Structure formats: structure tokens, C-alpha cells
Amino acid sequence: MAADTETRWTAALAEARPVPFWLDDPHKPAARLALTRREECDLLVVGGGYSGLWTALLAKERDPGRDVVLVEAKETGWAASGRNGGFCAATLTHGIDNGLSRWPGEVATLERLGARNLDAIESTVARYGIDCDFERTGEIDVATEPYQVAEQRRGHAELRRRGLGTGLELLDAEQVRREVDSPTFLGGVWDRDGVAMLHPARLAWGLRRACIARGVRLYEHTPVLRLTRRGAGLDAPTPYGAVRARQAALGTNAFPSLLRRVRPYTVPVYDYALMTEPLDAARRAAIGWERRQGLSDTANRFHYFRLTSDDRILWGGYDAVYPYGGHIRAEYENRPATYARLAQHFFRCFPSLEGVRFSHAWGGAIDTCSRFSPFFGTAHGGRVAYAAGYTGLGVGATRFGAEVMLDFLAGERTERTVLTMVRSKPLPFPPEPFAWAGIALTKWSLARADSHQGRRNLWLRTMDRLGLGFDS
């Protein structure tokens, strides 16, 4: 019987294309030409994902006369910005609980700035006519074990006591199953306004179009080989040309930073997702989901899932794979063993969808840091700014990071730059083999906690005290 069940899971994957669903889109724009000459500019932006695109666009909005060049090693949005789940969250701290544990004195400010940042993203999408299926549906964190229900109740009460989380609604099993019907759901917390769903690649392509319309000179297939300070400016050679810039902003995230001293602060962790075929009317009705919220469960090894505009279900998460040495390679982007595990978990959550097939299966690297939330800094005498470490929640927070980088480059003291979160750094990861061993032990401990009523062992408690973490 177990073998028959496993055959059904794998059969559902038989026709899945091993490419990101979002990038497998007829609306994908043609690639821009590579840089083949020497350019000069006021601001060089390195990286054509959300981080770089927001920085370039906001730089032109702040000062339309600023000469901005953006270079991307491959194509705009091809990496994490085109592979994520499309959850655009207001949180800047990877959730309010993480913010409270690290910056309790300024978490209210961080929550307010995060909400303002999400409002600004929604406004930008409307102002530039970016067709990215933006839906401000919110997100439900669902409990699938009794101990998780108790944790949610305690956490919700604590936030209320502190005057925080006023937009969070506690749901019992009946209430959450009225929203989305799964026999595994025992309760939930609904953030009604703090999360939007969107098509992540189309957001990147829309920002790209807005940048070009604003006068940003954008080059693709143009990796920067190194960044050096020379005189009053910076030199950035590329394979076929070079850029001479007064300032630079780095948005390379999971990829090795052009600043060697920044590299120990991040490691790439591979995350994976499946996409179903569109659901027919009967299957759609079987699960409800009329308000189209994003969902995630509250285990340490968690799943995230949501509907697309054509009623497919994206189902991702659970496995978080760190490759020894922290290398980023195309071969890590597909992992059949993880796809089979995700398919099994999908049908356990939604048994009424038996027979649904998956159309796409893919993976990608997340820039993970030890405090879960982004960090920022400058180099080369303030001529270079960087932001990194978004740890899977960069769809929204990268816009805030772009604002911080531009504040730094302007030498401005702002509400953002005085934050302890912005002025501090996470603990760096140790060199190999210690990084791999520590991450492996942490993953094992998190899995063990999930199977032992959430109880954290000595290793996890020690990591908590040190301010270290690891998650998908």
C-alpha cells in the first residue's frame, strides 16, 4: 500500500518541467545587450534582481538628473527574484517575533516602516502600471499540531500585551478551515493587511521597464569582475568593457560579494517549490480559498503555499539545502528527492486534490544570514553601499534596503539609518568545515524539535542565546 501511495506522488510529477514557473512566461522581455565599451556614471548598481532594480529606480526618483548604470551578470530577475513564492511581506525583520527577540526597543518603528514600505510598493505597481497580479490578501500562518495552536495563542496574547500585532487575527480550527479547507489545519493567525501576493518575475520585469523609462542604462550578461577605488571614484571592469562610477550600490545578495569582507555574513541555502496545473472548478470548490490568502505552516521545517491568478497552487519550502563550501551551481537548482517529498506533503495537506498533477518544479538559492533579516553597510570611504541577508523575505524588504543604501550614499541621517538593525551586523558564519557541520546540526535539531512538540535541544537553545539561526 505504501508503494502504491508513493507511486501516486511521483506520477503527479511525471510531466513537471524543471524550470521556474514564473520565468516560463511568454511575457518575458528580450535580453538587453551586454556592455562592450567604457561607461561613466554617477551611480553604478550591481545586480538586476529586486535589490538592484529598486535602488536604480529610487535613485532616479530622488534625483532625475543622476546618471545611473545597472549591470546584471545574467538576465533581470533570473535568480531569487524570479524563483520565489511571490509573498510580498511588510515585515523587515523576518516576522515580528524575530524582531522582538533582536530589537525589542525599536520593533514598533520597524513594523511601522515595514507597513509604509509595503504601501509604497503597492503605489509603485499602480503608478508604473506593472502587471504583476498584485493582491493584498494577507497571509495565514496555520498550526498543524496541537502544541503549535498553544504557541500561537500565547504569542498572540503577548503581542496584544505589548500593543503590537493589531492587524493579526487568531483563528480556531473551524475558522481557518472556512478560509482554506485542509484536515491538517488546527488553527491559525491571519495577518490581514501585511502581505500581498504577486507574480515575482513580472514585478522584476516591470521594475526593469520603469528603470529604463526613467533613463537608467541597463546592461545584461555583464558581470562585474572586481570593484576598486581609484582617486575620487570607482573602477568596475567587465568582460567586454568597464564602468567608472562616482558611487556604487551592491545588490548581489546570495552571490559572492564584490567586497571580500562581506562574504562571511551570508551563505546560500537552496529552497524548492512545485506548481500544480490549474485547478478545475470542482477541485477549487473543494478547498475553498475564496479570499486567496498566502499560507504557511508554523513548523521549523515549514511549507509556504498560495494560489496564482489562474488557480494553480504553488507549494514550496520544507527542505533547506546548504551545499558544502557555499557554492552556487545550476545543478543544485533541481532536486528530485525534494520534489517527491513536497508532493507527498501536498497531498497529505489536500487529500481532496488527489489526481492533480504538477506542471513545474524548481529551486534556487536564498541569501541566508544568521539573524534572518537583512544587514547593511558601506565601503571604500562611503562610496559603496550594500544590503544583503534577506533570508527568503526579500520581495518586499529589498525596497527598504534600497532606501537604506541610497541614504548611506547621500550621507544622510534618516529614520532608517539610525536604527540599531541598520547599524549592526549579524554574526558571520565560520569557515568550512565548521559552517557545514554547524548548519547540518542545526537542521537536524530543528527537525527533531518538530517531532518533539517543538522542544528545542541544547544546541538550538545555545544558538538562540548567541543570536544565530537557520531556516528555509
Sequence and secondary structure as in RCSB ss.txt:
>XXXX:A:sequence
MAADTETRWTAALAEARPVPFWLDDPHKPAARLALTRREECDLLVVGGGYSGLWTALLAKERDPGRDVVLVEAKE
TGWAASGRNGGFCAATLTHGIDNGLSRWPGEVATLERLGARNLDAIESTVARYGIDCDFERTGEIDVATEPYQVA
EQRRGHAELRRRGLGTGLELLDAEQVRREVDSPTFLGGVWDRDGVAMLHPARLAWGLRRACIARGVRLYEHTPVL
RLTRRGAGLDAPTPYGAVRARQAALGTNAFPSLLRRVRPYTVPVYDYALMTEPLDAARRAAIGWERRQGLSDTAN
RFHYFRLTSDDRILWGGYDAVYPYGGHIRAEYENRPATYARLAQHFFRCFPSLEGVRFSHAWGGAIDTCSRFSPF
FGTAHGGRVAYAAGYTGLGVGATRFGAEVMLDFLAGERTERTVLTMVRSKPLPFPPEPFAWAGIALTKWSLARAD
SHQGRRNLWLRTMDRLGLGFDS
>XXXX:A:secstr
 HHHHHHHHHHHTTT BSS TTTS TT         SEEEEEEEEE  SHHHHHHHHHHHHH TT  EEEE SS 
TT SGGGTS  EEES SSSSHHHHHHH TTTHHHHHHHHHHHHHHHHHHHHHTT  S  B   EEEEE SHHHHH
HHHHHHHHHHHTT  TTEEEEEHHHHHHHB  TT  EEEEESSSEEE  HHHHHHHHHHHHHHTT EEESS    
  EEETTEEEEE SS EEEEEEEEE  TTS  SSGGGGGG EEEEEEEEEE    HHHHHHHB TT  EEEE SS
S EEEEE TTS EEEEES  B  GGG   GGGG  HHHHHHHHHHHHHH GGGTT  EEEEEEEEEEE TTSS E
EEEETTTTEEEEE  TT HHHHHHHHHHHHHHHHHT   TTTT HHHH        TTHHHHHHHHHHHHHHHHH
TTTT   HHHHHHHHHT     
